[in-house]
Amino acid sequence: MRLVGPSGEQVGIVPLAKALELAQEYDLDLVEVAASARPPVCKLMDYGKFKYESAMKAREARKNQAHTVIKEMKLRPKIDPHDYDTKKGHVVRFLKQGDKVKITIMFRGREQSRPELGYRLLQRLAEDVQDLGFIESNPKQDGRNMIMVLGPHKKKTEAMAEARQAQEARKAEAKANPGRSQNAADADAVNAEADVEADVDVEAPAEASAEA
């Protein structure tokens, strides 16, 4: 077999007995790392430590993995100004989190003969959030609904990084201000993390809807 030392150095081609002897001498494990090679390649290592480090790397990779989520917000053509501001606030939050937002205008009864009302409402919403997102899919009629998709300017990974920074800042503030309730500090930290991570679905995009 071709043997690799504990520091990655090439020991050379040695018989199995010699490799086992070296493993015992270094108090390490003899691990086959390339069985299909000719000759096979083995390495002297602490296998328990190797497995732990591999698991930690995989965990960190999953933690940093970002998937764009498609949210959905539903509105009526003649939406009340207060309701509009509330729905716009949700759209702003979704875009800040780095998620796409599917905006659906629902027409009922005679409203179906006035598609321009829905179009103007979608254009107004797009203009109100233009600093955070852009029109990824232009408004189009779909049966009794009109649909538009907004895409975020900020990438999901950037939003996640900013949320983690906010979480660390809150923790630092809590340490610097002992008089503040620890429960309140913990709640802030959890909320900061949840703002961008709670909606991440590693299997498939999720949708969150709110009807007017």
ZADO-1210 file (C-alpha; in nm, 4 decimals, padded with zeros to 6 digits):
<atoms>
<atom x="00.0000" y="00.0000" z="00.0000" code="MET" pos="1"/>
<atom x="00.0986" y="00.3653" z="-00.0414" code="ARG" pos="2"/>
<atom x="00.1201" y="00.5181" z="00.3057" code="LEU" pos="3"/>
<atom x="00.0625" y="00.8810" z="00.3989" code="VAL" pos="4"/>
<atom x="00.1947" y="01.0040" z="00.7323" code="GLY" pos="5"/>
<atom x="-00.0033" y="01.1886" z="01.0019" code="PRO" pos="6"/>
<atom x="00.1068" y="01.5288" z="00.8717" code="SER" pos="7"/>
<atom x="00.0288" y="01.4456" z="00.5083" code="GLY" pos="8"/>
<atom x="00.3849" y="01.3493" z="00.4209" code="GLU" pos="9"/>
<atom x="00.4437" y="01.0650" z="00.1768" code="GLN" pos="10"/>
<atom x="00.5948" y="00.7631" z="00.3554" code="VAL" pos="11"/>
<atom x="00.6020" y="00.5554" z="00.0381" code="GLY" pos="12"/>
<atom x="00.4903" y="00.2075" z="-00.0584" code="ILE" pos="13"/>
<atom x="00.5102" y="-00.0245" z="00.2428" code="VAL" pos="14"/>
<atom x="00.3707" y="-00.3689" z="00.3319" code="PRO" pos="15"/>
<atom x="00.0634" y="-00.3927" z="00.5562" code="LEU" pos="16"/>
<atom x="00.2671" y="-00.5212" z="00.8505" code="ALA" pos="17"/>
<atom x="00.4956" y="-00.2177" z="00.8361" code="LYS" pos="18"/>
<atom x="00.2007" y="00.0207" z="00.8138" code="ALA" pos="19"/>
<atom x="00.0379" y="-00.1374" z="01.1175" code="LEU" pos="20"/>
<atom x="00.3647" y="-00.1180" z="01.3059" code="GLU" pos="21"/>
<atom x="00.3928" y="00.2557" z="01.2325" code="LEU" pos="22"/>
<atom x="00.0314" y="00.3110" z="01.3348" code="ALA" pos="23"/>
<atom x="00.1008" y="00.1453" z="01.6693" code="GLN" pos="24"/>
<atom x="00.4200" y="00.3450" z="01.7107" code="GLU" pos="25"/>
<atom x="00.2400" y="00.6779" z="01.6539" code="TYR" pos="26"/>
<atom x="-00.0678" y="00.5607" z="01.8504" code="ASP" pos="27"/>
<atom x="-00.2851" y="00.6356" z="01.5483" code="LEU" pos="28"/>
<atom x="-00.5301" y="00.4521" z="01.3234" code="ASP" pos="29"/>
<atom x="-00.4497" y="00.3124" z="00.9810" code="LEU" pos="30"/>
<atom x="-00.7283" y="00.4359" z="00.7520" code="VAL" pos="31"/>
<atom x="-00.7776" y="00.3453" z="00.3875" code="GLU" pos="32"/>
<atom x="-00.8492" y="00.6662" z="00.1966" code="VAL" pos="33"/>
<atom x="-00.8325" y="00.5493" z="-00.1660" code="ALA" pos="34"/>
<atom x="-00.9269" y="00.1856" z="-00.2047" code="ALA" pos="35"/>
<atom x="-00.9518" y="00.1992" z="-00.5844" code="SER" pos="36"/>
<atom x="-00.5981" y="00.3298" z="-00.6305" code="ALA" pos="37"/>
<atom x="-00.3216" y="00.0936" z="-00.7311" code="ARG" pos="38"/>
<atom x="-00.1682" y="00.0417" z="-00.4856" code="PRO" pos="39"/>
<atom x="-00.4381" y="00.1424" z="-00.2323" code="PRO" pos="40"/>
<atom x="-00.3656" y="00.4572" z="-00.0320" code="VAL" pos="41"/>
<atom x="-00.3816" y="00.4542" z="00.3486" code="CYS" pos="42"/>
<atom x="-00.3168" y="00.7280" z="00.6011" code="LYS" pos="43"/>
<atom x="-00.2111" y="00.7397" z="00.9628" code="LEU" pos="44"/>
<atom x="-00.4633" y="00.9495" z="01.1566" code="MET" pos="45"/>
<atom x="-00.6766" y="00.9844" z="01.4666" code="ASP" pos="46"/>
<atom x="-00.9961" y="00.8481" z="01.3134" code="TYR" pos="47"/>
<atom x="-01.2188" y="00.9659" z="01.5982" code="GLY" pos="48"/>
<atom x="-01.0917" y="01.3224" z="01.5606" code="LYS" pos="49"/>
<atom x="-01.1269" y="01.2990" z="01.1834" code="PHE" pos="50"/>
<atom x="-01.4936" y="01.1963" z="01.2106" code="LYS" pos="51"/>
<atom x="-01.5655" y="01.4786" z="01.4570" code="TYR" pos="52"/>
<atom x="-01.4026" y="01.7440" z="01.2390" code="GLU" pos="53"/>
<atom x="-01.5855" y="01.6144" z="00.9308" code="SER" pos="54"/>
<atom x="-01.9190" y="01.6331" z="01.1137" code="ALA" pos="55"/>
<atom x="-01.8469" y="01.9899" z="01.2281" code="MET" pos="56"/>
<atom x="-01.7586" y="02.0981" z="00.8736" code="LYS" pos="57"/>
<atom x="-02.0784" y="01.9428" z="00.7384" code="ALA" pos="58"/>
<atom x="-02.2797" y="02.1164" z="01.0091" code="ARG" pos="59"/>
<atom x="-02.1223" y="02.4533" z="00.9300" code="GLU" pos="60"/>
<atom x="-02.1893" y="02.4031" z="00.5586" code="ALA" pos="61"/>
<atom x="-02.5567" y="02.3326" z="00.6286" code="ARG" pos="62"/>
<atom x="-02.5756" y="02.6363" z="00.8550" code="LYS" pos="63"/>
<atom x="-02.4430" y="02.8633" z="00.5806" code="ASN" pos="64"/>
<atom x="-02.6546" y="02.7037" z="00.3119" code="GLN" pos="65"/>
<atom x="-02.9090" y="02.9490" z="00.1776" code="ALA" pos="66"/>
<atom x="-03.2233" y="02.8743" z="-00.0174" code="HIS" pos="67"/>
<atom x="-03.4392" y="03.1472" z="-00.1618" code="THR" pos="68"/>
<atom x="-03.7926" y="03.1131" z="-00.0307" code="VAL" pos="69"/>
<atom x="-04.0976" y="03.2299" z="-00.2246" code="ILE" pos="70"/>
<atom x="-04.3447" y="03.4127" z="-00.0047" code="LYS" pos="71"/>
<atom x="-04.6940" y="03.5046" z="-00.1120" code="GLU" pos="72"/>
<atom x="-04.8945" y="03.8152" z="-00.0300" code="MET" pos="73"/>
<atom x="-05.2575" y="03.8483" z="-00.1380" code="LYS" pos="74"/>
<atom x="-05.4359" y="04.1793" z="-00.1819" code="LEU" pos="75"/>
<atom x="-05.7699" y="04.3084" z="-00.3091" code="ARG" pos="76"/>
<atom x="-05.7878" y="04.5800" z="-00.5812" code="PRO" pos="77"/>
<atom x="-05.9689" y="04.8219" z="-00.3454" code="LYS" pos="78"/>
<atom x="-05.7595" y="04.7511" z="-00.0390" code="ILE" pos="79"/>
<atom x="-05.7913" y="04.9845" z="00.2594" code="ASP" pos="80"/>
<atom x="-05.4897" y="05.2203" z="00.3049" code="PRO" pos="81"/>
<atom x="-05.4154" y="05.0789" z="00.6514" code="HIS" pos="82"/>
<atom x="-05.4294" y="04.7214" z="00.5201" code="ASP" pos="83"/>
<atom x="-05.2056" y="04.8204" z="00.2310" code="TYR" pos="84"/>
<atom x="-04.9438" y="04.9595" z="00.4683" code="ASP" pos="85"/>
<atom x="-04.9593" y="04.6388" z="00.6725" code="THR" pos="86"/>
<atom x="-04.9167" y="04.4172" z="00.3666" code="LYS" pos="87"/>
<atom x="-04.6385" y="04.6381" z="00.2333" code="LYS" pos="88"/>
<atom x="-04.4628" y="04.5973" z="00.5675" code="GLY" pos="89"/>
<atom x="-04.4685" y="04.2198" z="00.5242" code="HIS" pos="90"/>
<atom x="-04.3292" y="04.2513" z="00.1719" code="VAL" pos="91"/>
<atom x="-04.0507" y="04.4771" z="00.2998" code="VAL" pos="92"/>
<atom x="-03.9619" y="04.2225" z="00.5687" code="ARG" pos="93"/>
<atom x="-03.9549" y="03.9343" z="00.3193" code="PHE" pos="94"/>
<atom x="-03.7314" y="04.1245" z="00.0770" code="LEU" pos="95"/>
<atom x="-03.4965" y="04.2231" z="00.3594" code="LYS" pos="96"/>
<atom x="-03.4663" y="03.8528" z="00.4431" code="GLN" pos="97"/>
<atom x="-03.3550" y="03.7879" z="00.0844" code="GLY" pos="98"/>
<atom x="-03.6752" y="03.6096" z="-00.0194" code="ASP" pos="99"/>
<atom x="-03.8826" y="03.6471" z="-00.3333" code="LYS" pos="100"/>
<atom x="-04.2414" y="03.7646" z="-00.2957" code="VAL" pos="101"/>
<atom x="-04.5327" y="03.6555" z="-00.5124" code="LYS" pos="102"/>
<atom x="-04.7965" y="03.9299" z="-00.5059" code="ILE" pos="103"/>
<atom x="-05.1486" y="03.8173" z="-00.5954" code="THR" pos="104"/>
<atom x="-05.4348" y="04.0587" z="-00.6621" code="ILE" pos="105"/>
<atom x="-05.7676" y="03.8797" z="-00.6173" code="MET" pos="106"/>
<atom x="-06.0610" y="04.0064" z="-00.8253" code="PHE" pos="107"/>
<atom x="-06.4205" y="03.9326" z="-00.7295" code="ARG" pos="108"/>
<atom x="-06.7462" y="03.9977" z="-00.9112" code="GLY" pos="109"/>
<atom x="-06.7420" y="04.3182" z="-01.1133" code="ARG" pos="110"/>
<atom x="-06.3811" y="04.3819" z="-01.0185" code="GLU" pos="111"/>
<atom x="-06.2820" y="04.1349" z="-01.2895" code="GLN" pos="112"/>
<atom x="-06.3815" y="04.3934" z="-01.5515" code="SER" pos="113"/>
<atom x="-06.1310" y="04.6434" z="-01.4045" code="ARG" pos="114"/>
<atom x="-05.7893" y="04.4711" z="-01.4316" code="PRO" pos="115"/>
<atom x="-05.6234" y="04.8135" z="-01.4485" code="GLU" pos="116"/>
<atom x="-05.6990" y="04.8562" z="-01.0775" code="LEU" pos="117"/>
<atom x="-05.4863" y="04.5546" z="-00.9937" code="GLY" pos="118"/>
<atom x="-05.2122" y="04.6582" z="-01.2332" code="TYR" pos="119"/>
<atom x="-05.1870" y="05.0060" z="-01.0793" code="ARG" pos="120"/>
<atom x="-05.1779" y="04.8587" z="-00.7292" code="LEU" pos="121"/>
<atom x="-04.8950" y="04.6232" z="-00.8230" code="LEU" pos="122"/>
<atom x="-04.6981" y="04.9040" z="-00.9841" code="GLN" pos="123"/>
<atom x="-04.7489" y="05.1186" z="-00.6741" code="ARG" pos="124"/>
<atom x="-04.6229" y="04.8414" z="-00.4473" code="LEU" pos="125"/>
<atom x="-04.3204" y="04.7787" z="-00.6689" code="ALA" pos="126"/>
<atom x="-04.2311" y="05.1490" z="-00.6566" code="GLU" pos="127"/>
<atom x="-04.2750" y="05.1618" z="-00.2776" code="ASP" pos="128"/>
<atom x="-04.0222" y="04.8792" z="-00.2244" code="VAL" pos="129"/>
<atom x="-03.7874" y="04.9498" z="-00.5164" code="GLN" pos="130"/>
<atom x="-03.4949" y="05.0100" z="-00.2775" code="ASP" pos="131"/>
<atom x="-03.5259" y="04.6506" z="-00.1548" code="LEU" pos="132"/>
<atom x="-03.6519" y="04.4573" z="-00.4568" code="GLY" pos="133"/>
<atom x="-03.7229" y="04.4598" z="-00.8270" code="PHE" pos="134"/>
<atom x="-03.9944" y="04.3234" z="-01.0555" code="ILE" pos="135"/>
<atom x="-03.8756" y="03.9769" z="-01.1492" code="GLU" pos="136"/>
<atom x="-04.2001" y="03.8760" z="-01.3207" code="SER" pos="137"/>
<atom x="-04.4245" y="04.1465" z="-01.4650" code="ASN" pos="138"/>
<atom x="-04.7940" y="04.1555" z="-01.3699" code="PRO" pos="139"/>
<atom x="-05.0012" y="03.9045" z="-01.5634" code="LYS" pos="140"/>
<atom x="-05.3607" y="03.7888" z="-01.5482" code="GLN" pos="141"/>
<atom x="-05.4231" y="03.4358" z="-01.4186" code="ASP" pos="142"/>
<atom x="-05.7946" y="03.3641" z="-01.4197" code="GLY" pos="143"/>
<atom x="-05.9536" y="03.5856" z="-01.1535" code="ARG" pos="144"/>
<atom x="-05.6126" y="03.6851" z="-01.0170" code="ASN" pos="145"/>
<atom x="-05.3267" y="03.9064" z="-01.1288" code="MET" pos="146"/>
<atom x="-04.9780" y="03.7978" z="-01.0261" code="ILE" pos="147"/>
<atom x="-04.6407" y="03.9716" z="-01.0006" code="MET" pos="148"/>
<atom x="-04.3149" y="03.8419" z="-00.8519" code="VAL" pos="149"/>
<atom x="-04.0672" y="04.0669" z="-00.6727" code="LEU" pos="150"/>
<atom x="-03.7053" y="03.9621" z="-00.6339" code="GLY" pos="151"/>
<atom x="-03.4751" y="04.0914" z="-00.3562" code="PRO" pos="152"/>
<atom x="-03.1697" y="04.3029" z="-00.4296" code="HIS" pos="153"/>
<atom x="-03.0000" y="04.1397" z="-00.1297" code="LYS" pos="154"/>
<atom x="-02.8844" y="03.7789" z="-00.1512" code="LYS" pos="155"/>
<atom x="-03.0103" y="03.5306" z="00.1058" code="LYS" pos="156"/>
<atom x="-02.6573" y="03.4685" z="00.2341" code="THR" pos="157"/>
<atom x="-02.6078" y="03.8415" z="00.2927" code="GLU" pos="158"/>
<atom x="-02.9354" y="03.8655" z="00.4844" code="ALA" pos="159"/>
<atom x="-02.8393" y="03.5673" z="00.7005" code="MET" pos="160"/>
<atom x="-02.4969" y="03.7179" z="00.7727" code="ALA" pos="161"/>
<atom x="-02.6516" y="04.0503" z="00.8752" code="GLU" pos="162"/>
<atom x="-02.8976" y="03.8749" z="01.1062" code="ALA" pos="163"/>
<atom x="-02.6136" y="03.6868" z="01.2749" code="ARG" pos="164"/>
<atom x="-02.4222" y="04.0126" z="01.3189" code="GLN" pos="165"/>
<atom x="-02.7306" y="04.1668" z="01.4789" code="ALA" pos="166"/>
<atom x="-02.7569" y="03.8658" z="01.7075" code="GLN" pos="167"/>
<atom x="-02.3941" y="03.9007" z="01.8161" code="GLU" pos="168"/>
<atom x="-02.4431" y="04.2749" z="01.8713" code="ALA" pos="169"/>
<atom x="-02.7412" y="04.2051" z="02.0982" code="ARG" pos="170"/>
<atom x="-02.5414" y="03.9510" z="02.2953" code="LYS" pos="171"/>
<atom x="-02.2561" y="04.2000" z="02.3346" code="ALA" pos="172"/>
<atom x="-02.5027" y="04.4681" z="02.4459" code="GLU" pos="173"/>
<atom x="-02.6507" y="04.2326" z="02.7030" code="ALA" pos="174"/>
<atom x="-02.3041" y="04.1634" z="02.8468" code="LYS" pos="175"/>
<atom x="-02.2188" y="04.5339" z="02.8545" code="ALA" pos="176"/>
<atom x="-02.5498" y="04.6170" z="03.0237" code="ASN" pos="177"/>
<atom x="-02.5972" y="04.3680" z="03.3106" code="PRO" pos="178"/>
<atom x="-02.9053" y="04.5518" z="03.4312" code="GLY" pos="179"/>
<atom x="-03.0999" y="04.4407" z="03.1286" code="ARG" pos="180"/>
<atom x="-03.3108" y="04.1279" z="03.1595" code="SER" pos="181"/>
<atom x="-03.1261" y="03.8246" z="03.0271" code="GLN" pos="182"/>
<atom x="-03.4552" y="03.6844" z="02.9026" code="ASN" pos="183"/>
<atom x="-03.5102" y="03.9943" z="02.6939" code="ALA" pos="184"/>
<atom x="-03.1604" y="03.9692" z="02.5493" code="ALA" pos="185"/>
<atom x="-03.2096" y="03.6032" z="02.4654" code="ASP" pos="186"/>
<atom x="-03.5430" y="03.6800" z="02.3005" code="ALA" pos="187"/>
<atom x="-03.3824" y="03.9473" z="02.0815" code="ASP" pos="188"/>
<atom x="-03.1092" y="03.7072" z="01.9777" code="ALA" pos="189"/>
<atom x="-03.3570" y="03.4356" z="01.8871" code="VAL" pos="190"/>
<atom x="-03.5724" y="03.6780" z="01.6896" code="ASN" pos="191"/>
<atom x="-03.2734" y="03.8055" z="01.4937" code="ALA" pos="192"/>
<atom x="-03.1794" y="03.4518" z="01.3946" code="GLU" pos="193"/>
<atom x="-03.5386" y="03.3559" z="01.3186" code="ALA" pos="194"/>
<atom x="-03.5907" y="03.6543" z="01.0879" code="ASP" pos="195"/>
<atom x="-03.3876" y="03.4872" z="00.8155" code="VAL" pos="196"/>
<atom x="-03.3566" y="03.1218" z="00.9096" code="GLU" pos="197"/>
<atom x="-03.6999" y="03.0122" z="01.0260" code="ALA" pos="198"/>
<atom x="-03.8369" y="03.0138" z="00.6717" code="ASP" pos="199"/>
<atom x="-03.5444" y="02.8278" z="00.5113" code="VAL" pos="200"/>
<atom x="-03.6546" y="02.4931" z="00.3662" code="ASP" pos="201"/>
<atom x="-03.3668" y="02.2741" z="00.2536" code="VAL" pos="202"/>
<atom x="-03.5978" y="02.0401" z="00.0655" code="GLU" pos="203"/>
<atom x="-03.8203" y="02.2781" z="-00.1321" code="ALA" pos="204"/>
<atom x="-03.9279" y="02.6467" z="-00.1394" code="PRO" pos="205"/>
<atom x="-04.1976" y="02.7340" z="00.1093" code="ALA" pos="206"/>
<atom x="-04.4810" y="02.9845" z="00.0751" code="GLU" pos="207"/>
<atom x="-04.6298" y="03.2144" z="00.3336" code="ALA" pos="208"/>
<atom x="-04.9590" y="03.3760" z="00.2447" code="SER" pos="209"/>
<atom x="-05.1656" y="03.6499" z="00.3979" code="ALA" pos="210"/>
<atom x="-05.5080" y="03.7288" z="00.2600" code="GLU" pos="211"/>
<atom x="-05.6528" y="04.0749" z="00.2609" code="ALA" pos="212"/>
</atoms>
